Amino acid sequence: MSETEITDVFELFDEFDAWLASEFSDAMQWIESGLAVRFDEDFRMMLSEARQANDFEDFLGSHAYWQDTIDNMDY
């Protein structure tokens, strides 16, 4: 594979990442936060309520804060 071909592949990955961020911005924010992805019914319900209230940023922030508290043993 030549240098040009590799550059083209990296550009394609960048385009795909940009598409994911535009089409699935909440999911990409969650993934980029490093938080574990949960699939249980309770979490899906809380997520749905946060998205309906247009409050995803606070939802993500509160989960990130809680994870930081656990990681730092601040409880």
Secondary structure, 3 states (H helix, E strand, C coil): CCHHHHHHHHHHHHHHHHHHHHHCHHHHHHHHHCCCCCCCHHHHHHHHHHHHCCCHHHHHHHHHHHHHHHHCCCC
